[in-house]
């Protein structure tokens, strides 16, 4: 079912998650202990190649003060600043965004409501082309609620609680996650691998949708997939690896390779059916869109409900979204 999520001259009516994925189709689910990923394909028409991929295009020019970041788009094409993207740099206070944005080609933008994600560390971040991260799922609702607030330390206590839950030092240093758990998180990016042509994903835990991530095209998703799996959703699997997931492979009683192959075929069929059921169920998850910000042909829409985050519309069609379970 396709929903009209845009009314000219009014705030877009994002009635359900189904409206955001109306032009997407699912692939077979991928599962690791405690976390599932449902790959999505397709997207809004006429958007392939329109946007420069974020890691290639975006450069952190500098941090001008604690809580202020300047991002530069080095590409001729516009690019989308992913919601809650951040940078980790040794010897300086790491920062992350509280909002998403559209940066036109060859342009810069200063954001004064960023959050410092490394307490008690002196020094401003300098220009970097390093890979970006996306804030962990457990921090995103709070970070989203703090957009527009100028306070560099606003996320420190939440980071400390997150670290404690992960068995890390209880302090406001998000780099603890990278330093202590990077091998496990990196391995997860190979287990929940990006597929050719993929443009998004639904993330699930214990049978519940915990995140929806959409990119405009496969080129953009290719640079968004890794930070999402590694830093945003991967920690959930490390935190609770025993959370029940969808259909899994049972090898007990298999007498030969032919039987194993037959079970793999049945598992693929079961996961495909499960994926289709999950996508159909998104149409029943209600959302509200309390506000938007117009940027030329684009609009950044705040989304609230069981999942919260932002979507970016181009001429009324959703080209990007990042929503996580509230």
N, C-alpha and C positions, 0 to 999 in steps of 0.2 A: 504494500500500500504506500503510495507516495503522498506526502503531506505538503501543503503550501506553508512554508515556514517564514515567508516574507510578505509583508503587506506594505506597499509603497506609502511612504510618509509616516509610518508608525514603527514602533518597536517590533522586530520580528517575533512571531508567535511560535517559539520552539515548543510545540505541544508535547512531543514524546521523543525519546531517543530514535525511534523509527524514522522521524523526519530528517535526522542528520545522516542516516545510513540508507536513504531511499535509493541511491544509485550505486550502492556497494553490494557485493556478493561474497559469501563466505567460502573459505577453503577448509580442508581438514584440520581439526584442532590439534595442537601440539601440547603435550602435558609433561611437566616435571613434578616431583613430589611437592605438593603445596601450592602449585600455580599452573594455570592453563592459559594458553593464548590461542585465540581464534583469528587467523589471518583474514584480512579483508582485501578485496580487489575492486577496481573500478573507481568511480568518483564523479565529480561534477563535469559536465561536458566542456570541451574546449579549454581545459586548464593544463594539459600536459605540456611541460616545458615553459610555462608562463613564469614560474617562480624559481629563483636560484636556490639550490639546496643549502641548508643553514650552516653546516660546518665549513663548506667551501666559501660561502659568501660573507659570513659574519666574522667580524674581528672586534674583540674588546680593545678599544683604543686606549682607554685608561679609566681608572676610578678617580674621580675628582675630589671626593670626600667620602667618608664612611657613609654608605647608603646611596651613593650616586655613581652611576655607570654611564659611559658613553660607548654605544655600539655603532659600528660602521658597516655598511653593506658595500663590499668592494666590487660587486657584480653590476653589470648594466641592467639586469633584470631586477624587479622587486623581489624581496624575500620576506618570509614570515619568521618573526622571532618566537620560538616555541615558548609556551607557558612554563614558567618556573625553570628556565634554563639558567645555568650558572657555570662558573669557572673556578677551578682549583689551581692555585699557583703557590709554589713554595716560597716562604719568606715574605708573604703579604697577606692582608686580610681578604679572604675569598668572599665573593659576592654572588647573589642569585637574584633573578627577576621575580617580581610578584604578579606580572601581567604578560600577556602576549602583545604583539605589535606587528604592523606592516611597515617595512622600510623600503622606500623606493630605491631604484638603482643609483649607485654612487652617492649615497646620502648617509648622514649621521643623525643620531638621536640621543639626547641625554635623558636618563631616567633617574629621578630623584627619590623614588620610593622603593629602590632595591633594598635587599636585606643582606647584612653581613652574616656569613655562615661560618665564621671562625673567630671566636671570642678571644680577647686578650692577646692579640697578635698585632704588632705594629707594622706599619708600612702599607702604602697604597699599591694595588695591583697595577702593573704596567701593561702595555699592549701585548696581546698574546694571540697566537693562532692555535693554541692547544684545543684539544677536543673538549666540548662542553659536556656538562652533566645535566640531568633533570632531577629536581628535588625528589627524595623518596616519598612514596605514597603517604606515609604517616604524617608528613609535614605539609602536604599540599593544601588541605582544607584551611589550615591556619594561615599559610602564606597567602592564599587567595583572599582571605578576609582582611588582610593587612595591606592590600594594594591601595595606593593613595596616601598611606600614612608614612611620614618621614621620621623613621627611627631605626638607626642602623642595627640596634641590638634586639629588635622586636622578635626575632626567632630563636634567640640563644637558649631560652629555657626549654622550648619545644625540642630543639636539637639534643639537649642534654638528656631529656626523657627518652627520646628515640634511641640514643646511644646506649642508655642503660638497658632498654628492652632488647637490644641486639648483643648484649654482653660486652659492650665497649666502655671506655672511660666515660663517666657521667659528666660531660662538659660540653659547652656549645661549640664544638669543633666537628663539622661534618666530614672533614678529611680523615677522621678516625675510621669511617666506613671504608674508604679507599685503601688506607694503609693496612687495615687488619683483615678485610674480607675480600680483597680484590680477586685473588685466584678463583674463589668459589663463584663470584659474580661474573667474572669473565667466562668461566666454563658454561654458565647459564645462557650466555648469548649464543653459544654453539648448540645448546640443547633446544632452545626456543629460537630457531634460526629464521632469518629473513628469507622469504621465498621470492623467486622471480616474478615481477609484476605486482608485488604486494604494495598496497597503499594505506594500510592501517591495520588496526587490531582491536579486538575486544579481549580484555584480560578478566579471568575468572578465578575465584577461590571458593572452595566449598560449595560449588554450584551457584554462586552469586556473582553477578557482574560487578566488578570493582573498578573498571576503567574502560574508557573508550578513547582511542587515539586515531585521528584521521589526518592524512597528508594529501596534498593536491595531486601527487603523481608518484610513480615508483622511484624516480630520481631523488625526490625530497625524502621519501620514507627511508631510502637506503642510508641516509645520514642521521635519521631520527631514531631508527630501530635500536641501535646499540645503547645509547644513553637511557632510553626508556626501560629496556629489559634489565640493563646492568644496575642502574641506580634507582629508578623509580619503583619498578615492580619486583625485581629480583630479591630485595631484602625481605619481602613478605614470605617468600619460599624458604629463606634461611631461618626466619623467625618461627614459622610453624610448618615444617615439612610434612607433618602427618595430616594436614587438612585434606578431607576427602575431595577427589576430583572426578572427572568424567570417566568414560569407558577406558579400561586399561587392558594390557595383554596378560593373559593367564597362561602359563606354560605347564602347570601341573597336569600330568597325565598324557602329555604329548609324546607319542612314541617314535616319531621320525620327523625329518625336515618337511615332508609334505604336509603333515598335520600342523606344524608351526606356521608354514606358509598359509594354509587355509585359515588359521586363526588370525594371522596378520590381515588377510583380506577382509575377514568379518569385522576386525577392529577398525579398519579404515572406513568401512561402510557405517559402522556404529558411530564413529566420531563425526563423519560427514552429516549423518542425520541429527546428531547432537548439535552440531554447529548451526544447521538450518533452524533447529528449534530455538536455539539461543537468539539468533538474529530475528526470528519472528517475534520472540518475546520482548525484544527491545521496544516494539511499538506500544507496549502496555506500560512502560515506565514513564510516568509523567514528569515534565520539566516546566520550569518557568523562566522567562527571560525578562528580568526586571530592568535592564538597561542596555544601552548600546552606545558606541562611539563611532561616528561616521568619519571615514578617511578616504575621501574621493569615491572611487567605485567600490570601496570596501567598507565593511562595518564589523566592528569587534563587539560581539554579543556576550554579555554575562549570562551564564546559565546556572540555575539553581534547581534543587529538587533532591531526589535520592543521590544523584551525582551532581557535582559542582565543577565549574571551570569556565572556559571561554571557547567560543566558536568564532571563526572568521568567515564572513560571507563576501562573495564577489558577485556583484550584480544580482544579489539575492540568493545565490546558491552557496551552500557550505563547501569551502575548500579546505578548511582545517578545523580541527576540534581537539580539545584535550580536557576530558572530564574524568573525575575520580570519585569513588564512593565517599559520601559525606560522613 
